[in-house]
């Protein structure tokens, strides 16, 4: 699986160029979301050349994405609809980068980028069976590495292939064969639910051990952009303490263990939950560990303009400041260093919602 994190397919000659961010026509119309023009013409936008690595797209989908199989109808008319949804707060352009990058790699778009202005949500949705089959083909080459993501992927891929086999335009009234209904029911039941019923870890997919370090680094960048948390804490004797956390539900515990062991940094802690399934965190809080993580994410960048990328810059600056203060200043100077205080305030400010994301050339994504 070498070079999976590098674009392997050139953009088609007719593929659009420019900024892939979006402007909606108002978020919702008649109770339904409105498709966003994609992409608009932003010829001077500094983000116009963004092309995420396939591994980063996979990491984003594994973190914030949902691969699902919905059952509709009853009896012989029972139909199962595969769907992939990747939705985030609308100050994060990552869904646009993922959809745009995949469109560039394959020369044609998949699904739609949409903006729910009233709900402050922005996302990428893929719903047609042919598009799902194409996306599953991409994820076969750029795999999801979490136990839950891999389980979702295998179920949705098989269901989409079954529905597409010989009937690309199945009508709403055409019945499925009994054996197809039974298999789709099994696939639907195999997808982990988010209702709190998951209480034990799932096994790590074997594909994790097959990917090389380059792909793992690109995947980690996407996963961190979706689920990671960079902190610069100021409390007690550990004033301005650098910290990274990645929280996962218990069914993905094996992924956290594998990342800890393969990268050789951090430790795992249990997360107290009052509702839903148990959870665990991969925590990196020692200076050697955060420096190592910073090196990986500099080599495999976070999606440009995303909230985690905007936090990562002051966080990495704090690493250098902290090391300099420890080497050149008296003991206790970390508690009062003005640069660390400024960076901590900057990190807190970035986390606050400031409206839909904008590339700076035109208006926000909500128009």
C-alpha positions in Angstrom: 0.0 0.0 0.0 2.8 2.3 -0.8 2.2 5.9 -1.8 -1.5 5.7 -0.9 -1.3 9.1 0.6 -0.3 10.7 -2.7 -2.7 11.6 -5.5 -2.7 8.7 -7.9 -5.1 10.0 -10.5 -4.7 13.3 -12.3 -7.5 15.7 -12.6 -9.3 15.5 -15.9 -8.6 18.2 -18.5 -12.1 19.6 -18.0 -12.1 19.5 -14.2 -12.9 22.8 -12.5 -10.2 24.9 -10.8 -10.3 27.5 -8.1 -11.6 27.6 -4.6 -13.8 24.6 -3.7 -15.6 26.4 -0.9 -19.2 27.2 -1.3 -22.0 29.7 -1.2 -25.5 28.4 -0.5 -28.8 30.1 -1.5 -30.1 30.3 2.0 -29.6 27.0 3.7 -33.1 25.5 3.5 -36.1 25.8 1.2 -39.5 24.3 2.0 -38.0 22.4 4.9 -35.3 20.8 2.8 -31.6 21.6 2.5 -30.3 23.4 -0.6 -27.5 22.1 -2.7 -24.5 24.5 -2.8 -22.9 25.6 -6.1 -19.7 23.6 -6.2 -17.2 25.0 -6.8 -17.6 28.7 -7.3 -15.1 30.7 -9.4 -12.4 31.9 -7.0 -9.4 32.3 -9.3 -7.3 34.2 -6.8 -8.1 32.2 -3.7 -5.1 31.0 -1.9 -6.9 27.7 -1.2 -7.5 27.0 -4.9 -4.7 24.4 -5.0 -5.8 22.4 -2.0 -5.7 18.6 -2.7 -6.1 16.3 0.3 -4.2 13.1 0.3 -6.4 10.0 0.0 -5.4 8.9 3.5 -6.5 12.2 4.9 -9.9 11.9 3.2 -10.3 8.4 4.7 -9.3 9.8 8.2 -11.9 12.6 7.9 -14.6 10.1 7.0 -13.5 7.7 9.7 -13.8 10.5 12.3 -16.8 12.6 11.4 -18.3 10.6 8.6 -21.2 8.1 8.8 -21.5 5.1 6.4 -25.0 3.7 7.0 -27.7 1.5 5.5 -31.3 2.5 6.0 -34.3 0.2 5.7 -37.5 1.4 4.1 -40.7 -0.3 3.3 -42.0 -3.7 4.4 -42.0 -7.3 3.2 -41.1 -7.8 -0.4 -41.0 -4.1 -1.0 -38.4 -3.6 1.7 -35.5 -1.5 0.3 -32.2 -0.7 1.9 -30.6 2.6 1.0 -26.9 3.1 1.5 -25.7 6.6 2.4 -22.5 8.3 3.3 -22.7 11.6 5.2 -19.9 13.8 6.4 -21.3 16.8 8.3 -19.5 19.3 10.6 -20.0 22.8 12.0 -20.0 25.3 9.2 -16.9 27.0 10.3 -15.0 24.0 9.0 -14.4 23.7 5.2 -13.1 20.1 5.4 -16.1 18.4 3.7 -15.5 20.7 0.7 -11.8 19.8 0.6 -12.6 16.1 0.8 -15.3 16.2 -1.9 -13.2 18.5 -4.1 -10.1 16.4 -3.7 -11.8 13.2 -4.6 -13.5 14.9 -7.6 -10.1 16.0 -8.8 -8.6 12.5 -8.3 -11.3 10.7 -10.3 -12.2 13.5 -12.7 -15.9 13.7 -11.7 -17.7 14.7 -8.5 -19.5 12.4 -6.1 -22.5 13.4 -4.1 -23.3 17.0 -3.1 -21.9 19.5 -0.7 -24.7 21.1 1.2 -25.0 23.9 3.8 -27.7 24.0 6.5 -27.4 27.7 7.4 -30.0 27.7 10.2 -28.4 24.7 11.9 -24.8 25.9 11.2 -24.0 22.6 9.6 -21.9 22.0 6.4 -21.3 18.7 4.8 -20.9 16.3 2.0 -23.6 13.7 1.2 -23.3 10.7 -1.1 -26.6 8.9 -1.6 -27.0 7.3 -5.1 -26.0 3.7 -5.5 -23.6 4.3 -8.4 -21.8 7.1 -6.4 -21.7 4.9 -3.3 -20.1 2.1 -5.3 -17.5 4.5 -6.7 -16.8 5.9 -3.2 -16.4 2.4 -1.8 -14.0 1.6 -4.6 -11.9 4.6 -3.5 -12.0 3.5 0.2 -10.9 0.0 -0.9 -7.6 1.6 -2.0 -7.6 4.2 0.8 -9.1 2.2 3.7 -10.7 3.3 6.9 -8.6 2.0 9.8 -10.9 2.0 12.8 -12.9 -1.1 13.8 -16.2 0.7 13.5 -15.4 2.4 10.3 -14.2 -0.8 8.7 -17.4 -2.6 9.8 -19.5 0.2 8.3 -17.4 0.2 5.1 -17.7 -3.6 4.5 -21.4 -3.6 5.1 -22.2 -0.6 2.9 -19.9 -1.7 0.1 -21.5 -5.2 -0.1 -25.0 -3.7 0.0 -24.3 -1.1 -2.7 -22.7 -3.8 -5.0 -25.7 -6.0 -4.4 -28.2 -3.2 -5.3 -26.2 -2.2 -8.3 -25.7 -5.7 -9.7 -27.6 -5.7 -13.0 -30.1 -3.1 -12.0 -28.5 0.4 -11.9 -32.0 2.0 -12.1 -34.1 -0.3 -9.9 -37.6 1.2 -9.7 -39.2 1.9 -6.3 -41.8 -0.9 -6.9 -39.5 -3.6 -8.1 -39.2 -6.2 -5.3 -35.9 -7.6 -4.1 -35.3 -11.4 -4.1 -35.8 -13.1 -0.8 -32.1 -14.0 -0.5 -31.2 -10.3 -1.2 -33.6 -9.1 1.5 -32.1 -11.5 4.0 -28.5 -10.6 3.2 -29.3 -6.9 3.4 -31.0 -7.4 6.7 -27.8 -9.1 8.0 -25.7 -6.2 6.7 -28.0 -3.7 8.3 -27.7 -5.4 11.6 -23.9 -5.7 11.4 -23.4 -1.9 11.5 -22.6 -0.7 15.0 -25.4 1.5 16.4 -25.0 4.8 18.2 -27.7 4.1 20.8 -25.4 3.2 23.7 -25.7 -0.5 23.1 -22.0 -0.9 22.2 -20.1 -1.9 25.4 -17.2 -4.0 24.1 -14.3 -3.2 21.7 -14.4 -4.4 18.1 -11.3 -6.1 16.6 -8.8 -4.0 14.7 -9.0 -4.6 10.9 -6.0 -6.4 9.5 -5.6 -3.6 7.0 -4.1 -1.4 9.7 -1.0 -3.6 9.9 -0.6 -3.5 6.1 -0.5 0.3 5.6 2.8 2.1 5.6 3.9 5.0 7.7 3.1 7.6 5.0 -0.5 6.4 4.6 -0.8 6.2 8.4 0.4 9.8 8.8 -2.0 11.1 6.2 -4.9 9.1 7.8 -3.9 10.4 11.2 -4.1 14.0 9.9 -7.7 13.5 8.8 -8.7 11.7 12.0 -7.1 14.4 14.2 -8.9 17.1 12.2 -12.2 15.3 12.9 -11.8 14.1 16.4 -8.5 15.5 18.0 -8.2 18.2 20.6 -5.1 20.4 21.0 -4.9 22.1 24.4 -2.6 24.5 26.3 -3.8 24.1 29.9 -3.0 26.5 32.7 -3.7 25.0 36.1 -1.8 24.2 39.3 1.8 23.2 39.1 1.5 22.3 35.4 0.9 25.8 34.2 0.6 26.0 30.4 0.8 22.3 30.0 0.7 21.0 26.4 -1.9 18.3 25.8 -3.4 16.4 22.9 -6.5 14.2 23.2 -8.3 11.9 20.8 -11.5 10.4 22.1 -13.3 7.4 20.7 -16.2 5.2 21.6 -15.3 1.8 23.1 -15.8 -0.1 19.9 -12.8 1.9 18.5 -10.5 1.2 21.5 -8.3 -1.1 19.4 -7.5 1.9 17.1 -6.3 4.0 20.0 -4.2 1.1 21.3 -2.7 0.6 17.8 -1.9 4.3 17.3 -0.2 4.4 20.8 1.9 1.3 20.1 2.8 2.1 16.5 3.8 5.7 17.1 5.3 5.1 20.5 3.7 8.1 22.2 0.9 8.8 24.6 -1.2 6.6 26.9 -4.9 5.6 27.2 -7.4 6.7 29.8 -11.0 5.8 30.4 -13.6 8.5 29.8 -16.5 8.9 32.3 -19.8 8.9 30.5 -23.3 9.4 31.9 -25.1 8.5 28.7 -24.3 6.2 25.8 -21.5 3.8 25.3 -18.2 3.8 27.2 -15.3 5.8 25.7 -11.6 6.0 25.9 -8.9 8.7 25.1 -5.5 8.6 23.6 -3.6 11.3 25.5 -0.3 12.8 24.6 0.9 15.1 27.3 4.7 14.8 27.6 7.0 17.1 25.7 8.7 14.4 23.7 5.3 13.0 22.7 3.8 16.3 21.6 7.0 17.1 19.6 6.7 13.8 17.8 3.0 14.3 17.1 3.8 17.8 15.8 6.4 16.4 13.4 4.0 13.9 12.0 1.3 16.5 11.4 3.7 19.0 9.8 4.7 16.2 7.4 1.0 15.4 6.8 -0.9 18.7 7.0 -4.3 19.1 8.5 -7.0 20.3 6.1 -6.4 24.0 5.4 -8.7 26.4 7.2 -10.2 23.7 9.5 -10.6 24.6 13.2 -8.0 22.0 14.2 -5.5 23.5 11.7 -6.1 26.9 13.0 -5.4 25.7 16.6 -2.4 23.6 15.5 -0.4 26.6 14.5 -0.4 28.3 18.0 -0.1 24.9 19.7 3.1 24.1 17.8 4.4 27.6 18.5 3.8 26.9 22.2 5.9 23.7 22.0 8.9 25.8 20.9 8.3 28.5 23.5 7.9 26.0 26.3 11.1 24.2 25.4 12.9 27.6 25.2 11.6 28.7 28.5 12.6 25.5 30.2 16.1 25.7 28.9 16.7 29.4 29.5 14.5 30.7 32.3 14.4 29.9 36.0 12.2 27.2 37.4 8.6 28.4 37.6 8.8 30.7 34.7 6.3 28.6 32.7 3.6 29.8 35.0 4.0 33.5 34.0 5.5 33.5 30.5 3.5 36.1 28.5 4.0 34.3 25.2 2.4 31.1 26.5 -0.4 33.1 28.0 -1.0 34.8 24.6 -1.0 31.5 22.8 -3.4 29.9 25.3 -5.7 32.8 24.7 -5.4 32.4 20.9 -6.3 28.7 21.1 -9.4 29.5 23.2 -10.4 32.2 20.8 -10.1 29.9 17.7 -12.4 27.3 19.4 -15.3 29.9 19.6 -17.8 29.9 16.8 -17.2 32.9 14.6 -19.6 32.3 11.7 -19.4 30.2 8.5 -15.9 29.7 7.1 -14.7 32.0 4.4 -11.7 31.8 2.2 -11.3 35.6 2.3 -11.9 36.3 -1.4 -15.6 36.4 -1.4 -18.5 36.1 1.1 -19.0 33.3 3.6 -20.2 29.9 2.5 -23.8 31.0 3.4 -23.7 33.8 0.9 
